[in-house]
Amino acid sequence: MSGTSLFVRPRRSRRGAALTLVVASVLATGAATGSWHAGREGRSHGKPAAAPGSGSRTADREAVEGAAAQAMADGKSGAQAAADVVSRSGDRWSTIYTAGEFEDFQRQLDGDYVGVGLWLRQAAGGRIVVSRVRPDGPAARAGITTGDRLRAVGGRPSRGRPVTEVVARLRGDGGGSGGEGTPVALDLQRGARQWSVTLHRVRLRSDDVRTDRPAGAAGPTRIKVAAFTKGTGAQIRDAVRAAAPHAGLLLDLRGNTGGLVAEAVSAASAFLDGGLVATYDVHGSQRVLYADGGGDTRIPLVVLVDGGTMSAAEMLAGALQDRGRAVVVGTPTFGKGSVQMPSALPDGSVAELTVGHYRTPAGRAVDGRGITPDLAAGDGAVQRARTVLSGLGGGA
């Protein structure tokens, strides 16, 4: 998704404030390097994410807004001044968007975007690397694969630049150079090979939920969720209803970039009969998130996680673990439990600043800690999960 960071837009729900928590989650290949979902030409915060367990700092809203206002009064860029304050604060999750970037981000949360079908991450030395390629997108058809280095976009070098900026170039944000059907030139490198290719941007729909059902009812259904965009919760509920009731379910959240928390809560509602999903605080005021009643509480369930499981996905995994609804298998998750909230700056740009943190139903803090699986498993995680599922009464 072509957006960035995590923001919270509180709103009323049936039992408390329902969050719209958007994760500008970093699609980390492990737990150490930051990246961002650039397949909808997604973005990162332009700086490496700290490893789980590191301290959390927050940018001061008044300082950010004051710097922007003063810069504009001096005839300078308010957005740049605000970004400088955020950078100095050490807040690795807060970020500044132009008005166009933020509007585009919101559109893509609806699952519709224009791009070339790439995800990017920032690697060591400031290199920009392809972390995922959409199978049916222009990039895949051009032979671009995971691990390729993106050296330049439109003739402008990418190394050392924020991923947000590189993504903006990919998408053609600003200057009227973007849009469906427009060309974008990429310079790439794979090992010693360097080459250039021109792709044409197309309109794509997100494919964040994929369901693999075995022939007949011999094995478990596997639901792979890449991110929580609009409609994801309903798709997961539909997949649960269609699953063979005694074969069990594998809910695969590995590499999940997070997204709309309202959708993650909706997904939790597919497996819970009401009750607490998470608590969170905004400027010290505690709020709660509840699942709806009527979910399937009987079908055996295993959740797969790894170091790329972030934010809203961690919240879901933690809720199902704490509530005793699922066995969590894999490696420790990334550890992004902070909450960001957007506010408009005088020049129309948007500051997305950290305002609080969320906790699992048992009161566990996620930020800097992540979710620890019940059973550790790396490369053989799927097979391990199937074995666990068979022990729970599901298919093997």
N, C-alpha and C positions, 0 to 999 in steps of 0.2 A: 504494500500500500504506500502510496506516495505521501506519506505524512511523516510526522515525527512524534514526538514524545508522548508522555502519558498525561492526560488531563482528566479532570473530574468535572462533570457538569451535574450537580445535584438536582434531583427532581423528586416530586412526591410519588410514592408507590402505595400499594395496599398496606404494607406494614413497615413504614419508615421511608427513608430517603433512598431512592434507587439511583445508583451511581451510573453515570456514563463515563467510565474510566477508560481513556484511550491510551494504549500503551504505545509509546514510540519505541517499542521494544526493540532491543538489540538482538538481532538474530545471531547469537553467538554460536560458533562452532564448538566451543568448549565453554569454559567459564571465565576466560580471561580476556578475550579480545572482543571489542564492541563491533557490532555491525547493525545494519538496519534493513528492514524488509524493502528491498529496492526492486522487487519484481513488479510491483505496481510502481515502479521505480521508487522504492522505499528509501528511507533515509536513516542515517544515524545522527547522533548529535554532533558529529564532526570531531569527536575526541574519543579515545579509547575508554571503554567502560572499565571501572576498577573491578578487581576480582571480588567474589562474594566474601563477606566478612570485613570488608573495608568500611571505614567510617562514612557517615552520610552528612553532607553539608547542604544548606539551603540558601538560595538567593533571596535577599530582602526585597519585597515587592515595592515598598516606598522608594528604596534606593534605585531600583530599576526604572520605575515610572518617572522619578525625579530626574534621572540622567537623560532619559528620552526627551522630556519636556525642555530641559536646559539646552540640549543639543539643538533642538528645533528652533529655540529662541535665538541661538547663535548661527542659524542658517546651516546647520550640519544635519547628518542623518540621525534621527531619533532611534531607529532600529539598531544601527551600529553601536551607538552609545549604550543602549540597553544590553546588547550582546556582550559588550566589553565588561559590564558590571557582572553579568551572569558568569562569564569566564573567570573573572577574578574571585568570585565567591567559592569556586570549587564544587558547585552543585552540578553533578554529572548528568542530571536528568532534565533540569530546566533548559529551555531553549527559546529562541525568538524566531517567529515566522513573519514573512511578508504577508500582506492581506491575501494576495493571490495564492501563496503556498498553503495558507491555512484553509482557504475556501476549497482548494483542490483536495486537501487532506480529508475534509469532511465529506466531500463527494465520494471519495474512494472508500470511505467506511460504509457506504451504501452498496459496495461491491462492484462499482463501475469505474473504469479508469482507462486512460489512454497511455500507452507505453510500448515497450518492446519485449517485455517478459523477462526481466532480470531482477535478481536480488544481489545486493552488494554488501560488502563488509570492509572495514578498514583493517589492514594487516600491519605487521611490523614495518617500521620505517616510513609510515604514511602511505604505503601502497594501497590501491583500491582493487579489491579482488572480487570476482563473481562467486557468490556463495550458493546460488541456486538459479536454475533456468526453467522457465515455464515450458513444458513439452510442446505446446502448440503455438508458441509465440514466435515473432520474427527472429529473435536472438537464437532460438533453438534451430530454426530452419537454416540459419546462416552458419551453424556448426559451433557456436559458442558453447562452452561447457563450464561446469563448476571448477573453480581453481584458476581459470584464465585471469590474467591481470589486465585491468582496464587502464591503459596508459594515458589516453586522452579522449575527450569528447568534443567534436567540432573543432579539432585542432588545438584545443586548450588542455595542457597537461593536468592530470588528475592527482598525481602524487603530492601528498602533503596538504591537499585541500579537504575541507569537511565533506563528509559523504552527502550531507544535505545539498551542498553546492553542486557536486557531481551529478546528483540525481536531478536537480533542477535543469542542468544542461541536457541530460538525457531526455527529459520530458519536454524541453523547450520552453520552460516557464519564463515568462517575461520577454519583451521585445517582439511579441507576435510570431515567434519562430516555431511554436509548438502546434499541437492539434493533430487530429486524425489525418493520416496520409502524408504528413510532412517527413522529410528525410533527416537523419542524424548520422554523422560519420563517427565511427569508433576506431581507435587504434588499440590493438590488443597484443598480448604476449603470452606464449605458452612454452615454458622452458626457454630454449634459445631462439625459437621462432617468433618473429614479429610480423604482423599483418594489419591491414586496414579493411574495413567493410562499412558500407552505407546501408542502414536499415530504415524502414519506413514505419512510423508509429501507427498503431492500430488501436481500436477500442476493444477492450477485453472485459470479461466478467470474472470475478474472483472464483476460485475453485478451492475454497478453504476447508471444505468437508468432503472427504472421499470415503466411501463405504465398500469394503470387500466382504462379500457374503460367500461362504463355501457352497458347493453344489449340494443340494438337499439340505439336511440338518445335521451333517456329520461333524461340523466344527464350529468354532466361535465366529461371530461377526467382528470384524475389525473396523473401527471408526477412526480415521486419521483426521485430526483437526490442526490446520496450519496456523490459523489466526481466528479471532472472534470479530467478524464483521457482521453487518446487519443481516439477520436471518439465520445465522449459524445455530443458535439455540433451537429453533424450530426444525432445522435439518437434522440435528442430533436426536431430538425427540422422535422424529419420524423414523430414523434409523433404528432406534431402540424398539419402537413398536413393531417394526418389520423383522426384528431378529428372532431366531428360534429361541423360545423361552428357556430351554434347558441346556442350550449349547454354550451360553455365556457370551460375554463381550470383552473385547480389548479396546480401551479408549486410549488412543495413541496421541499424546501431547508432546512428543519429542520435537524440539525445534519450533514449538509454537511461539509465535511472536507476541502473544497477548492480544489486546484489542479492546472491544467494548465490554466493560464489566457487566452491563445489563444482559449481554448475550451469554457470558460465562455463568451468570446466575440462572438464566433460562436453561442452560445445559445442566446445571446442578439439579434443577427441578425435574429433569428427566429421570433422575435416580433417587430422589428423596421425596418423602411425603411431608413437605414443609420443613420448618425449622431453620436454624441459623446457618448461613453460608460464610459470613465474615463480618468483622467489625472494622471500622476505619475512623480516623479522626481528621477533621479539617480545622486548622487553627486551634487545636485543643478540644474541640467539641466532638464527642463520640457519637457515631451513627452506626446503623446496622443494616445488613442485607439478609433477606430471608428468601428461601426457596418457596415456590408455590406447592400446594399439596397435590397428591395424585400421581406422583412419579412411580416408576417401577422399582420397588425396593427388594425384589426377589431374584431377579436375574443375576447370576454370578458376574462379578466385575473386577477387572484388573486394569490399572492405569499405568501407562508407560511414560516415563519422564527422562530428561537428560539435562545437560548444562545449558541447552538452548531453550528450555522451558521457562517462560518468563511471565511475571506480573499476573494478568488475569488468568492465565493458564496455571500458574502456581497457586493462585487463590482457589481455583476449582479443585486441583489435586489435593491441596491441604484440607479443604472442606470434606471431600469424600474420604480422606484418610482419617481425619479427626472424628467424623461421624460413624466410623466403622463400616462404611458402605463399600469400600474397595481396598484391595491390596495394591500398594504402589511399588512398581518394579523399575529399576534403571539406575541412573547415577544422580547425584545431587543436582537440584535445579539452580538456576542462575542467581536468584536472590534479589529480585526487584519488587519491593513491597511499598514503594513510595507513591504518593498521590500528587498529581499535578492538576492545576486549575488554570484555565486561560483567562487573560484579561486584555482588553484592547489598549493600545498605546496611542498617544495623540496623533501619530502619522498614519494610523490605520493598521499598523503591524500588530502582532499578537504575542504577548509574553506568556509562555506556559511555564508556571513556576511551581515548585514543590510546596505543598501546604500541609502534608501529613503522611500517615502510614496506615496500612491495614494489617489485621491479624486474623489468624484462622479461628474456627469456633472454640478451640481449646486455649486461645489466647497467645498462640505462638507468633512472634514477629517474623516476617519473611525477609525484610530488607537486610541485605548483607549476610543473610544466613541461608536462605533457600529452603526447600523441602527435602528432607532426607528420606529416601525410599525405604520401604519395609524390607525389601530384598535387593541387594546390589547386583547389577548385571550390566555388562557393557555390550560388546558385539553380539552376544547371544541373548539379548534382552527379550526378543520376541518369543524364542523357544522357551526361555525361562518363564515368561508370562503365561504361555500356553500350559506349561506344567503346573503352575500355581492354579490356573483356572480349572484344570481337571480335578485338582484337589478340593476346589470349592464346589464341585458338582457340575462344572461346565464341560464343554467338549475339549478334547485333547488335540 
